[in-house]
Amino acid sequence: ELFKNQFTGPLPPSISNLVDLRILYLDTNKFTGAVPEDWANLRDLNEFYLYDTNVTGPFPEALLSMKALRDLRIQNNEMTGSLPEELSELYELEHIYIEGNYFNG
């Protein structure tokens, strides 16, 4: 749990090396930039919290590789663009919070 720490700067690509990670809470920090594509390696992640962090860019395609994801919270960021159709293929997903971004479609 790395939430509420005032971390700044880009999200570290090295997190993708933690392939056995099940829970990742990075919410309520001051990150910048987009979710690194390398994070697609986190295929066994069950819970991912990245809300209230100022993250930008389109919906993170890396999340679409996280087939075990049950709880996704990326609300209140600066993400833009369309939501990918492949989001419906995250069959384990029970909770998704994406409000407070600039998604369309």
N, C-alpha and C positions, 0 to 999 in steps of 0.2 A: 504494500500500500504506500503509494508515493503522492497521495492527494494532499491538497492544502499546504503546499510547501513553498510557494512563490518561485518555483523553478521558471527560468526564462530561456529563450532561445529555441532552436529547432528541436523537434522530437528526435532522440538519438536512434539512428539506424541499428546500432548494436543490440538493441532490445530484441531484434529478430533472432539473435543467437540463443535466446531463452526458450527453446522449442518445446520444453515440457511445461511451460507456464500455463496455468489454468485460469488465473484471475489477475487482471491488471487494472489498477485504479490510478489514473493520472489526473483526475478531475481537479478543478479549482486551482490551477496553476496559471502561468502566463507564457505558455509556449507560443511559438510563431511558426508559420509555414504549414505544410501539409503532412499528412501521415506518410511515412516512408513506405515505398513499395515493398521493401524487404520484409516488412512486418507480415507479409503473406505467409511467412514461415511459421507463424504462431497458430498453426492449424488446430491445436487442441484447446485453444482459449475458450472458456465458458462465459466469463464475464469481462466486459470491456467498458470502462468508464473514462470518458475523455470530454466531459462536459465542462462548460465555463472555463475554457482555456485559450480562446482567441485563435484556434486552429483555422486555417484557410484552405482554399482549394476545393475541388469537386469532392463528391462522396468518395471516401477512400476505397479504391478497388481492392486493396489488401484485405479488407474485411470480408470480401466475398469468398476468400479461401478458408476462412475460419468456420468450417462446417459444424463444429461443436458449439458454436456461440448460442447461448440462451438469453443473455441479457446484454443489450447494446444501448449505451447512453452517450450520445454525442451532441446533446442539445446545447443551445446557447453558445455557438461558435460563429465563425464567419464563412462557413462552407456554402458553396454555390453549385448551380447546375441541376441537372436531372438526376433523379434516383434511378439506379440501374435496375433493369428487369430481373437480373440475376439475384437480386435481394430476396426474391420469393423462393429461391432455392436453398435458403438457410433454414432447413426444415426443423431444426431444434430451437429456433428463435421463439422465445415466449414474451419478451419485453423489448420494445424498441422506442427510444425517445430521441427524436430528431428535431423537435420544434426549436424555434429561435435561431434557425439558420436561414439561408436564402435559396432553398431547394425549390425546384419547380417540376411539373410533370408527374 
